[in-house]
Amino acid sequence: MKTEEFNYYLPEELIANYPLEDRSASRLMVYENQLEHKNFFEVKNYFKEGDILVLNETSVIPARLYGKKQTGGMIEIFLERILEGNKILVQIGSSRSPKVDSTLIVNDKELRVEGRQGAFYILKLDNEPLDFFNSYGHVPLPPYIKRPDEEIDKSRYATIYENKELQDSVAAPTAGLHFTAELLEAIKNKGVEVLKVNLSVGAGTFQPVKAEDIKDHKIHSEYAHVTSEVVNKILQAKAKGKKVTAVGTTVTRALESAFHKRTPGDFKGYTELYITPGFSFQAVDRLITNFHLPKSSLLMLVAAFVGMKEMKDLYNHAVENQYRFLSYGDAMMINKKNV
């Protein structure tokens, strides 16, 4: 399939630059048997006893640093991954690329450029990397939010159910940003079991597909952990005809990776699962997700899930009805298309 088939016109004014005051006040486009326009807090009405809701409990690292080279030139550092031995894999934005063996300075602390890995740099720190980023880092707002991070982003570019012990993502699992504690409690009170997985969201989630044909795109890898208990509970629910709802593309990628590998014990490791039209979903019956960028792998996942024509119709409908797009925007809930 041609990548251009996943293009659509996204007016800049529909990109949400700030979150709404109330998380669950976002709009929700529901496409099950028919198209409906709801508020997100009404999502609870679509769950039945015995259904399963799956969340990504990852926590976001303050992954953006500002500093300078020894020559004085300003730089921006964006974390891709923490490596072993106080080393980090990063993207660096600067007028001129820093040289290997040079020193970068962030808040009077020195970071040594140890090498290159493709488009990335390997830096060596004197401190434990996570401590360093928590001390000096900024909230890693996506590139399409054209403003510096602010105090509000520390709480709102994070889910209310994040596990601080799993601080391993450089982007938020944004479908989860709509949930409040009260909404989750209301869903649980209907007899729905809420399960959690972990997928470490990488910067590659924002990477556009540049290949002319989608099959030629190299998908980014992300670390995922799905316990055998989660897999077994999903299998039991599906055997009883209950629905499994994934909150976000990250949960979908984690669950489908686990179900397609189906190894004994937990699924734990890096996944390069690339979900495009024609993919056979084994775990997820229903998906809650935000509205994604044109020509992105996330949009391809949505098309694989709901159908190509349906995806295009839903996105055109969202633009016409002034839905708010991307990380701080509104959401949709869609059923898996029966093939």
Sine and cosine of phi, psi and omega as CSV:
sin_phi,cos_phi,sin_psi,cos_psi,sin_omega,cos_omega
0.00,0.00,0.58,-0.82,0.01,-1.00
-0.98,0.18,0.67,-0.75,0.01,-1.00
-0.86,0.50,-0.53,0.85,-0.03,-1.00
-0.87,0.49,-0.41,0.91,0.03,-1.00
-0.90,0.43,-0.27,0.96,-0.02,-1.00
-0.97,-0.24,0.31,0.95,0.05,-1.00
-1.00,-0.02,0.51,-0.86,0.13,-0.99
-0.40,-0.91,0.31,-0.95,-0.02,-1.00
-1.00,0.07,0.87,-0.49,0.03,-1.00
-0.91,-0.41,0.97,-0.24,0.05,-1.00
-0.87,0.49,0.69,-0.72,-0.07,-1.00
-0.86,0.51,-0.54,0.84,-0.05,-1.00
-0.94,0.35,-0.21,0.98,0.03,-1.00
-1.00,0.01,-0.11,0.99,0.06,-1.00
-0.98,0.20,0.87,-0.50,-0.04,-1.00
-0.97,0.24,0.88,-0.48,0.01,-1.00
-1.00,-0.04,-0.30,0.95,0.03,-1.00
-0.69,-0.72,0.46,-0.89,0.10,-0.99
-0.97,0.25,0.39,-0.92,0.14,-0.99
-0.93,0.36,0.36,-0.93,-0.02,-1.00
-0.87,0.49,-0.64,0.77,0.01,-1.00
-0.95,-0.31,0.85,-0.52,-0.04,-1.00
-0.79,0.62,-0.74,0.67,-0.15,-0.99
-1.00,0.06,0.14,0.99,0.04,-1.00
-1.00,0.05,-0.03,1.00,0.07,-1.00
-0.85,0.53,0.38,-0.92,0.09,-1.00
-0.99,0.16,0.43,-0.90,0.01,-1.00
-0.73,-0.68,0.88,-0.47,0.12,-0.99
-1.00,-0.01,0.86,-0.50,-0.03,-1.00
-0.95,-0.31,0.81,-0.58,0.08,-1.00
-0.80,-0.60,0.99,-0.15,0.08,-1.00
-0.87,-0.49,-0.99,-0.13,0.09,-1.00
-0.99,0.13,-0.40,0.92,0.03,-1.00
-0.51,-0.86,0.16,-0.99,0.00,-1.00
-1.00,0.00,0.77,-0.64,0.01,-1.00
-0.72,-0.69,0.50,-0.87,0.07,-1.00
-0.92,-0.40,0.87,-0.49,-0.07,-1.00
-0.75,-0.66,0.09,-1.00,0.25,-0.97
-1.00,-0.07,0.46,-0.89,-0.14,-0.99
-0.88,0.48,-0.56,0.83,-0.04,-1.00
-0.89,0.45,-0.26,0.96,0.04,-1.00
-0.99,0.17,-0.05,1.00,-0.02,-1.00
-0.86,0.52,-0.47,0.88,-0.03,-1.00
-0.87,0.49,-0.43,0.90,-0.04,-1.00
-0.95,0.32,-0.19,0.98,-0.06,-1.00
-0.99,-0.15,0.07,1.00,0.00,-1.00
-0.97,-0.26,0.55,-0.83,0.04,-1.00
-0.85,-0.53,0.32,-0.95,0.00,-1.00
-0.83,0.55,0.72,-0.69,0.00,-1.00
1.00,-0.05,-0.22,0.97,0.07,-1.00
-0.92,0.38,0.26,-0.97,0.01,-1.00
-0.82,-0.57,0.69,-0.72,0.09,-1.00
-0.89,-0.46,0.78,-0.62,-0.06,-1.00
-0.89,-0.45,0.78,-0.62,-0.05,-1.00
-0.92,-0.40,0.43,-0.90,0.15,-0.99
-0.98,-0.18,0.92,-0.40,-0.12,-0.99
-1.00,-0.03,0.26,0.97,0.03,-1.00
-0.86,0.50,0.38,-0.92,0.04,-1.00
-0.85,-0.52,0.57,-0.82,-0.11,-0.99
-1.00,0.03,0.74,-0.68,0.11,-0.99
-0.99,0.16,0.65,-0.76,0.16,-0.99
-0.93,0.36,0.99,0.10,-0.36,-0.93
-1.00,-0.03,0.04,1.00,-0.02,-1.00
-0.95,-0.32,0.77,-0.64,0.03,-1.00
-0.86,-0.50,0.54,-0.84,0.11,-0.99
-0.89,-0.46,0.69,-0.72,-0.03,-1.00
-0.31,-0.95,-0.44,-0.90,-0.02,-1.00
-0.49,-0.87,0.33,-0.94,0.13,-0.99
-1.00,0.10,0.23,-0.97,0.04,-1.00
-0.87,0.49,-0.45,0.89,0.02,-1.00
-0.97,0.22,-0.17,0.99,0.04,-1.00
0.97,-0.25,-0.23,0.97,0.00,-1.00
-0.92,0.40,0.67,-0.75,-0.05,-1.00
-0.97,0.22,0.55,-0.83,0.00,-1.00
-0.68,-0.73,0.41,-0.91,0.16,-0.99
-0.83,-0.55,0.77,-0.64,-0.02,-1.00
-0.92,-0.39,0.76,-0.65,0.04,-1.00
-0.83,-0.56,0.85,-0.52,-0.05,-1.00
-0.94,0.35,0.73,-0.69,0.15,-0.99
-0.98,-0.21,-0.70,0.71,-0.07,-1.00
-0.30,-0.96,0.61,-0.79,0.12,-0.99
-1.00,0.08,0.78,-0.63,0.00,-1.00
-0.97,-0.23,-0.04,-1.00,0.03,-1.00
-0.99,0.16,0.35,-0.94,0.11,-0.99
0.94,0.35,0.64,0.77,0.01,-1.00
0.85,0.52,0.52,0.85,0.05,-1.00
-0.94,-0.35,0.46,-0.89,0.01,-1.00
-0.71,-0.71,0.53,-0.85,0.10,-1.00
-0.98,-0.20,0.83,-0.55,-0.14,-0.99
-0.66,-0.75,0.32,-0.95,0.29,-0.96
-0.99,-0.12,0.57,-0.82,0.03,-1.00
-0.80,-0.60,0.81,-0.59,0.08,-1.00
-0.97,-0.23,0.84,-0.54,0.04,-1.00
-0.32,-0.95,0.26,-0.97,-0.01,-1.00
-0.91,0.41,-0.56,0.83,0.08,-1.00
-0.74,-0.68,0.64,-0.77,-0.04,-1.00
-0.90,0.44,0.73,-0.69,0.06,-1.00
-0.92,0.39,0.50,-0.87,-0.04,-1.00
-1.00,0.00,0.50,-0.87,0.11,-0.99
-0.87,0.49,0.65,-0.76,-0.05,-1.00
0.98,0.19,0.04,1.00,0.09,-1.00
-1.00,0.09,0.16,-0.99,-0.03,-1.00
-0.89,-0.46,0.70,-0.71,0.09,-1.00
-0.95,-0.32,0.48,-0.88,-0.07,-1.00
-0.83,-0.55,0.82,-0.57,0.06,-1.00
-0.78,-0.63,0.88,-0.48,-0.02,-1.00
0.76,0.65,0.72,0.69,0.03,-1.00
0.92,0.40,0.14,0.99,0.06,-1.00
-0.98,-0.20,0.61,-0.79,-0.05,-1.00
-0.99,-0.11,0.69,-0.72,0.09,-1.00
-0.83,-0.56,0.79,-0.62,-0.06,-1.00
-0.99,-0.12,0.73,-0.68,0.06,-1.00
-0.99,0.16,0.95,-0.32,-0.10,-1.00
-1.00,-0.05,-0.40,0.91,-0.03,-1.00
0.09,-1.00,-0.04,-1.00,0.03,-1.00
-0.88,-0.47,0.47,-0.88,0.12,-0.99
-0.63,-0.78,1.00,0.01,-0.10,-0.99
0.91,0.42,-0.82,-0.58,0.01,-1.00
-0.99,0.13,-0.06,1.00,-0.08,-1.00
-0.98,-0.20,0.29,-0.96,0.08,-1.00
-0.90,-0.44,0.52,-0.85,0.13,-0.99
-0.96,-0.26,0.86,-0.51,0.01,-1.00
-0.93,-0.38,0.53,-0.85,0.06,-1.00
-0.92,-0.39,0.77,-0.64,0.01,-1.00
-0.95,-0.32,0.38,-0.92,0.14,-0.99
-0.99,0.12,-0.40,0.92,-0.05,-1.00
-0.98,-0.19,0.19,-0.98,0.17,-0.99
-0.92,0.39,0.81,-0.58,-0.14,-0.99
-0.81,0.59,-0.71,0.71,-0.05,-1.00
-0.90,0.44,-0.65,0.76,0.06,-1.00
-0.88,0.47,-0.65,0.76,-0.02,-1.00
-0.89,0.46,-0.74,0.68,-0.01,-1.00
-0.92,0.38,-0.61,0.79,0.03,-1.00
-0.92,0.40,-0.44,0.90,0.02,-1.00
-0.99,0.12,-0.65,0.76,-0.19,-0.98
-0.85,-0.53,-0.12,0.99,-0.11,-0.99
-0.99,0.17,0.32,-0.95,0.06,-1.00
-0.92,-0.39,0.43,-0.90,0.04,-1.00
-0.85,0.53,0.79,-0.61,-0.10,-0.99
-0.99,0.13,0.93,0.37,0.04,-1.00
-0.86,0.51,0.58,-0.81,-0.02,-1.00
-0.89,0.46,0.37,-0.93,-0.05,-1.00
-0.89,0.45,-0.38,0.93,-0.01,-1.00
-0.99,0.12,-0.12,0.99,0.14,-0.99
-1.00,-0.03,0.96,-0.28,-0.20,-0.98
-1.00,-0.01,0.88,0.47,0.08,-1.00
-0.37,-0.93,0.36,-0.93,0.10,-1.00
-0.94,0.34,0.38,-0.93,0.06,-1.00
-0.93,0.37,0.51,-0.86,-0.02,-1.00
-0.80,-0.60,0.08,-1.00,-0.04,-1.00
-0.85,0.53,-0.62,0.79,-0.04,-1.00
-0.87,0.49,-0.51,0.86,-0.07,-1.00
-0.93,0.36,-0.41,0.91,0.00,-1.00
-0.88,0.48,-0.57,0.82,0.01,-1.00
-0.99,-0.15,-0.51,0.86,-0.15,-0.99
-1.00,-0.05,-0.34,0.94,0.12,-0.99
-1.00,-0.04,0.72,0.69,-0.02,-1.00
-0.37,-0.93,0.54,-0.84,0.07,-1.00
-0.99,0.15,0.36,-0.93,0.01,-1.00
-0.98,0.22,-0.19,0.98,-0.04,-1.00
-0.94,-0.35,0.27,0.96,0.00,-1.00
-0.86,0.50,0.52,-0.85,0.06,-1.00
-0.97,-0.25,0.95,-0.30,-0.07,-1.00
-0.88,0.47,-0.32,0.95,0.07,-1.00
-0.96,0.28,-0.22,0.98,-0.01,-1.00
-0.90,-0.43,0.75,0.66,0.01,-1.00
-0.99,0.17,1.00,0.02,-0.16,-0.99
-0.57,-0.82,0.23,0.97,0.00,-1.00
-0.92,-0.39,0.49,-0.87,0.08,-1.00
-0.94,-0.35,0.19,0.98,0.14,-0.99
-0.47,-0.88,0.48,-0.88,-0.04,-1.00
-0.99,0.15,0.52,-0.85,0.19,-0.98
-0.98,0.21,1.00,0.01,-0.35,-0.94
-0.94,0.35,-0.40,0.92,0.05,-1.00
-0.88,0.48,-0.46,0.89,-0.01,-1.00
-0.98,0.20,-0.20,0.98,-0.05,-1.00
-0.92,0.39,-0.30,0.95,-0.05,-1.00
-0.99,0.15,-0.25,0.97,-0.12,-0.99
-1.00,0.08,0.72,-0.70,0.16,-0.99
-0.96,-0.26,0.24,-0.97,0.05,-1.00
-0.88,0.48,-0.62,0.78,-0.02,-1.00
-0.91,0.41,-0.65,0.76,-0.01,-1.00
-0.92,0.40,-0.69,0.72,0.03,-1.00
-0.89,0.46,-0.62,0.78,0.02,-1.00
-0.91,0.42,-0.64,0.76,0.02,-1.00
-0.90,0.44,-0.61,0.79,0.04,-1.00
-0.92,0.38,-0.69,0.72,0.04,-1.00
-0.88,0.48,-0.61,0.79,-0.03,-1.00
-0.92,0.39,-0.24,0.97,0.07,-1.00
-1.00,0.06,0.05,1.00,-0.01,-1.00
1.00,0.02,0.33,0.94,0.02,-1.00
-1.00,0.01,0.71,-0.71,0.06,-1.00
-1.00,-0.04,0.81,-0.59,0.01,-1.00
-0.99,-0.16,0.88,-0.47,-0.01,-1.00
-0.93,-0.37,0.36,-0.93,-0.03,-1.00
-0.78,-0.63,0.63,-0.78,0.14,-0.99
-0.81,-0.59,0.11,-0.99,0.09,-1.00
-0.78,-0.62,0.82,-0.57,0.19,-0.98
-0.76,-0.65,0.84,-0.54,-0.02,-1.00
-0.98,0.18,0.96,-0.30,-0.09,-1.00
-0.96,0.26,0.83,-0.55,-0.01,-1.00
-0.99,-0.14,0.20,-0.98,0.01,-1.00
-0.91,0.42,-0.35,0.94,0.03,-1.00
-0.88,0.47,-0.28,0.96,0.02,-1.00
-0.88,0.47,-0.41,0.91,0.01,-1.00
-1.00,-0.07,-0.04,1.00,-0.11,-0.99
-0.95,0.32,0.86,-0.52,0.05,-1.00
-0.95,0.30,0.45,-0.89,0.07,-1.00
-0.99,0.11,0.92,-0.39,-0.09,-1.00
-0.99,-0.13,-0.31,0.95,0.02,-1.00
-0.90,0.44,0.55,-0.84,-0.01,-1.00
-0.91,0.41,-0.60,0.80,0.04,-1.00
-0.93,-0.37,0.69,-0.72,-0.11,-0.99
-0.89,0.45,-0.43,0.90,-0.03,-1.00
-0.94,0.35,-0.30,0.96,-0.02,-1.00
-1.00,-0.04,0.02,1.00,0.00,-1.00
-0.99,0.15,0.70,-0.72,0.08,-1.00
-1.00,-0.05,0.95,-0.31,-0.06,-1.00
-0.96,0.29,0.55,-0.84,0.04,-1.00
-0.96,0.29,0.51,-0.86,0.05,-1.00
-0.99,-0.13,0.54,-0.84,0.03,-1.00
-0.64,-0.77,0.56,-0.83,0.00,-1.00
-0.98,0.18,0.72,-0.69,0.01,-1.00
-0.72,-0.69,0.53,-0.85,0.09,-1.00
-0.68,-0.74,0.90,-0.43,0.06,-1.00
-0.83,-0.56,0.86,-0.50,-0.05,-1.00
-0.97,0.25,0.40,-0.92,0.05,-1.00
-0.90,0.44,-0.48,0.88,0.04,-1.00
-0.90,0.44,-0.68,0.74,0.04,-1.00
-0.89,0.46,-0.72,0.70,0.01,-1.00
-0.86,0.51,-0.72,0.70,-0.04,-1.00
-0.91,0.42,-0.64,0.77,0.01,-1.00
-0.91,0.41,-0.60,0.80,0.06,-1.00
-0.92,0.40,-0.69,0.72,0.03,-1.00
-0.87,0.50,-0.66,0.75,0.01,-1.00
-0.91,0.42,-0.67,0.74,0.00,-1.00
-0.91,0.41,-0.68,0.73,-0.02,-1.00
-0.91,0.41,-0.55,0.83,0.04,-1.00
-0.90,0.43,-0.43,0.90,0.02,-1.00
-1.00,-0.09,0.10,1.00,0.03,-1.00
0.98,0.18,0.32,0.95,0.00,-1.00
-1.00,0.04,0.36,-0.93,-0.05,-1.00
-1.00,-0.06,0.64,-0.77,0.10,-1.00
-0.95,-0.32,0.89,-0.45,-0.03,-1.00
-0.95,-0.31,0.83,-0.56,0.05,-1.00
-1.00,-0.09,0.75,-0.66,0.09,-1.00
-1.00,-0.02,1.00,-0.02,0.10,-0.99
0.97,-0.23,0.31,-0.95,0.03,-1.00
-0.93,0.37,-0.46,0.89,0.00,-1.00
-0.93,0.37,-0.67,0.74,0.06,-1.00
-0.90,0.43,-0.67,0.75,0.01,-1.00
-0.86,0.50,-0.72,0.70,0.00,-1.00
-0.89,0.45,-0.66,0.75,0.00,-1.00
-0.91,0.42,-0.76,0.65,-0.05,-1.00
-0.90,0.43,-0.72,0.70,-0.04,-1.00
-0.92,0.38,-0.53,0.85,0.09,-1.00
-0.89,0.46,-0.72,0.69,-0.02,-1.00
-0.90,0.43,-0.67,0.74,-0.06,-1.00
-0.96,0.28,-0.53,0.85,0.01,-1.00
-0.98,0.20,-0.48,0.88,0.07,-1.00
-0.98,0.18,-0.73,0.69,0.02,-1.00
0.71,0.70,0.85,0.53,0.07,-1.00
-1.00,-0.03,0.39,-0.92,0.07,-1.00
-0.89,0.46,0.62,-0.79,0.01,-1.00
0.99,0.16,-0.29,-0.96,-0.05,-1.00
-0.94,0.34,0.49,-0.87,0.24,-0.97
-1.00,0.00,0.86,-0.51,-0.11,-0.99
-0.54,-0.84,0.92,-0.39,0.01,-1.00
0.42,-0.91,-0.07,-1.00,-0.03,-1.00
-0.99,0.15,0.66,-0.75,0.04,-1.00
-0.88,-0.47,0.66,-0.75,0.11,-0.99
-0.89,-0.46,0.47,0.89,-0.02,-1.00
-0.88,0.48,0.80,-0.60,-0.05,-1.00
-0.89,-0.46,0.96,-0.28,-0.11,-0.99
-0.99,-0.14,0.92,-0.40,-0.01,-1.00
-0.74,-0.67,0.21,-0.98,-0.01,-1.00
-0.77,0.63,0.72,-0.69,-0.08,-1.00
0.97,-0.26,-0.19,0.98,0.01,-1.00
-0.93,0.38,0.61,-0.79,0.01,-1.00
-0.99,-0.17,0.95,-0.30,-0.01,-1.00
-0.98,0.21,0.77,-0.64,-0.03,-1.00
-0.94,-0.34,-0.40,0.92,-0.10,-0.99
-0.95,-0.31,-0.71,0.71,-0.21,-0.98
-1.00,-0.07,0.75,-0.66,0.06,-1.00
-0.98,-0.21,-0.46,0.89,-0.09,-1.00
-0.56,-0.83,0.59,-0.81,-0.11,-0.99
-0.79,-0.62,0.77,-0.64,0.18,-0.98
-0.97,-0.24,0.82,-0.57,-0.07,-1.00
-0.44,-0.90,0.41,-0.91,0.09,-1.00
-0.98,0.19,-0.01,-1.00,0.04,-1.00
-1.00,-0.04,0.78,-0.63,-0.21,-0.98
-0.97,-0.23,0.20,-0.98,0.01,-1.00
-0.91,0.41,0.51,-0.86,0.14,-0.99
-0.86,0.52,0.55,-0.84,0.10,-1.00
0.84,0.55,0.54,0.84,0.04,-1.00
-0.97,-0.24,0.41,-0.91,0.04,-1.00
-0.90,0.43,-0.44,0.90,0.02,-1.00
-0.93,0.37,-0.63,0.78,0.05,-1.00
-0.92,0.40,-0.57,0.82,0.05,-1.00
-0.91,0.42,-0.61,0.79,0.07,-1.00
-0.88,0.47,-0.69,0.72,0.02,-1.00
-0.88,0.47,-0.69,0.72,0.02,-1.00
-0.89,0.45,-0.62,0.78,0.04,-1.00
-0.89,0.45,-0.56,0.83,-0.10,-1.00
-0.98,0.18,-0.73,0.68,-0.15,-0.99
-0.97,-0.22,-0.26,0.97,-0.07,-1.00
0.94,-0.34,0.59,-0.81,-0.09,-1.00
-0.90,0.44,-0.77,0.64,0.00,-1.00
-0.89,0.46,-0.68,0.74,-0.02,-1.00
-0.89,0.45,-0.66,0.75,0.02,-1.00
-0.87,0.50,-0.73,0.68,-0.02,-1.00
-0.89,0.46,-0.68,0.73,0.01,-1.00
-0.89,0.46,-0.68,0.73,-0.02,-1.00
-0.91,0.42,-0.66,0.75,-0.01,-1.00
-0.94,0.35,-0.64,0.77,0.08,-1.00
-0.88,0.48,-0.65,0.76,0.02,-1.00
-0.90,0.43,-0.65,0.76,-0.01,-1.00
-0.90,0.43,-0.66,0.75,0.03,-1.00
-0.91,0.41,-0.72,0.69,0.00,-1.00
-0.87,0.49,-0.56,0.83,-0.04,-1.00
-0.99,-0.13,0.27,0.96,0.14,-0.99
0.84,0.54,0.64,0.77,0.15,-0.99
-0.92,0.38,0.44,-0.90,0.04,-1.00
-1.00,0.01,0.72,-0.69,-0.16,-0.99
-0.96,-0.27,0.37,-0.93,0.17,-0.99
0.96,0.29,-0.39,-0.92,-0.31,-0.95
-0.82,0.57,-0.71,0.70,-0.01,-1.00
-0.99,-0.10,0.25,0.97,-0.09,-1.00
-1.00,-0.05,-0.30,-0.95,-0.03,-1.00
-0.99,0.13,-0.07,-1.00,-0.10,-1.00
-0.72,-0.69,0.26,-0.97,0.17,-0.99
-0.78,-0.63,0.44,-0.90,0.14,-0.99
-0.81,-0.58,0.84,-0.54,-0.12,-0.99
-0.75,-0.66,0.55,-0.83,0.08,-1.00
-1.00,0.02,0.50,-0.86,0.10,-1.00
-0.90,0.43,0.71,-0.70,0.03,-1.00
-0.96,0.29,0.75,-0.66,0.06,-1.00
-0.98,0.21,0.87,-0.50,-0.05,-1.00
-1.00,-0.03,0.00,0.00,0.00,0.00
